[in-house]
Amino acid sequence: MTVGVILSGCGFLDGAEIQESVCTLLALDRAGATVRCFAPDREFAVVDHRTGTPTGERRNALREAARIVRGKIDDVRDAVAEQLDALILPGGFGAAKVLSNFAERGAECDVDAGVAGLVRAVHAAGKPIGAICIAPAVIARVLGSEHPTLTIGNDRGTAEVLETMGCRHHDCPTTEFVVDEAHKIVSTPAYMLGPSIRDVCAGIERTVAEVLRLAVGATN
């Protein structure tokens, strides 16, 4: 079983949420899955994670994400859906700033072409997709015309934006997940709700297990 993981940098304010990413990778490894990590090869505006303010710097999301996975990562444009059995997108604000510009444009956002292409290809092949934290916004934008069921927790404002993009939102606590069996999409709130890495990791572990269950079904 080979699972693709799309990261968006390194750090929850401007890239991939590190704890969500590591919990995802650990759950996949414990399940015996082979992991292929990807990120867009593009620059982003850096945020100081102590103060929450922009630094004026720009960094590369692919190079920054490589920090999380010990260098084992490829440009998402080089990903081949046929080589994957499933796809998972951890959260962090990078999902809304790098994988897409959801943070800026909301329901009218654009999604990185490489990310959108891989999501569409994996979905078209009938393979499952997992989305964590704010990453369901990316799925809603790419696959919203199919009206998938997703969760970002219980934030009504964000949920309404996702519904504007065509998805159906279902409230969910941090430790649980929402599965859309028909579309093979699994989502969990993670740090959209928190409050701790223990709770976040519990929801992610269950999400990963459900993605792998759907992946096994897709190959049978």
N, C-alpha and C positions, 0 to 999 in steps of 0.2 A: 504494500500500500504506500503510495507516494502522495504526499500532501504539499501543495504550494502554500506559502505564507507570504503575504504582501505587507511589507513594512513601509514606514514613511519618514524615516529619520531616526532620531534617538533623543527622546525627552517628551513628556506629556504635553508641554505647552506649544511645541512647534514641530513635533515629529511623532514617532510611535511611542506609546506609553510602555515604558520599559518593563514594569511588573506584569502588565497584561501580555506583553510579547513573550517574556520568559515563562510565565505560567502556561501559555499556549504551547511553546516549544517543549517544555518539560512533559506536559500531558501527552503530546504526540510521541515523544521518545519513550515514555513509559508504556504506551500502547504498542510499541514496536513499529511505528510508521517511519518511513523515510521522509525527510523534510527537504524541500527546495525553497529557499528564501529569495524574494525579489523585492526591488524597490525602484521607483522612478529615478532616472539619472537627471535630476533637475535641482536647481538652487531654491532655497527658501530663506525667509527672514528669520534670524535667530532671536530667541527670547531668553532673557536672563531668568533661570529657574529659581533663583533666590528672591528676586524682586517682582517677577512677572512682567517686566518691562522690556521693550525691544532694545537690542544692543546696537543696532545699526550694521551688524555683520550679516553676511550671507554665507551659507554653507551648502554642501551638496547632500541631498537626501540619501543617495545610494552609499556614499562614503560614510555618512553618519550611521546609517542602519547597519553597516558592516561591523560596527563596534559591538552591537548586541549579539551577533552570530559568529563572532571570531573570524570574520572575513569571508565566510562562505555564503555569498550572495551574488545575484546576477541582476542585470537590468531587466525590469519587467517587460520591456519590449522584446526580449529574447525568449520569454517564457512560451512554452508550447503546451497547449491544453491537453493534447493527446498523451503527453507524458505524465499527466497528473490524474489522480483519482478523486481529488477534492481540493478545495481552496478555502483558506481562512484569512480574514483581515482583522488583526488586532486594532484597537482604537488608539487614542491619543489625538490631540488636536491636529496632528499631521494629516489625519484622514480628511479633515475639513479644510486644510491649508495646502497640502502637497498632493494627496491622491485626488483631491477635488478642490474647488474654491467655495465649498458650501458655507464656510465661515463668513465669506464676503457677500455671496449672492443668494444664499438660501435655496429655495425651490428652483431658481433659475440657474443653478450652478452648472459648471462644466466639470467633467471628470477627465483626469489624465488619459490620453488616448491609449497608452499601453495597458493601464489598469482596466479601463472600460472594455478593451478588446479581449483581455484575458477573462474577465468576469462573464462577458457574453459567450465566449467560446466554451468555457467550462459549463455554464448553464445550458447552452444549446446541446451539449453532449450528454445531458441528463445526470451530471455529476453534482454532488452537494457543495454548498457554499456556507461557511460560517462567518458571521459578522459580529464584532465585539464593540461595546461602548458606543461611540458616535459613528463607527464604520457602516452601520446600516443605512446611513444617509447616502453613502456611495452606491449601495445596492439599490436603494429606492430610486435614485436618479437613473441608473443604468437599466434597471429591470422594472421600473414603475408601471410601464404600460401593461404588464402582466398582473398587476395588483397583488404582489406578494404580501404575506403577513410578516411583520417585523416588530422588534421592540428596541427602544432606547431607554427603557425603564418606565418612568411615570411623569416625565416633564411634559406638560400639556402643550407648551409653546412649540417645542421641537417636534413633538408627535404630530401636531397639526401641519407643520411644514412637510414632514414625510408623507402625510396623507394627501397633501396638495400635489405631491409628485406621483401619486397613484397607489401608494402602498396602504395596507390596512395595519394600523398600530394596535398592539396588545400590551397593556401594562404588565410589568414583570419585576419581581424582586431580584436583587443582585445575585443571590445564590441559585437562581433558576434560569431557565432558557425558554424561548418560544420557538417551536418548530412548525414550519410550513411544509407539510408532507408532500403536497402536490408540486411545489416548486423546488423542493429539497434545499430549503434555506433555513438555517438555524441562527438565532441571535440571542445575545445576553447583554444586560446593561453594564456590568463591570463598574468602572469608575464614573459612569454617568450618575451612579448612586453611591458607590462606595459601600460601607464606610471604611473597610479595612482590606488588606491584601488577603486575609483568610477568606472573607466572604467573596471577594472578587475571584480568587482562585477556584473556589468551589463552583461558581457559575461557569467559569471557563472550562474546568475539567468536565463538567456535565455537557457543555456545548461540544467540546472536542469528541467526547464519546458518542454523542448523537450524530455528529458529522461522519464519524467513522462507521457507525451503524448504517447510515444511508449510503455510504460509499460501497460497503459490502453488498448491499441490496442492488446497487446500480451495476455491479459487475457480475451478478448472478443471472 
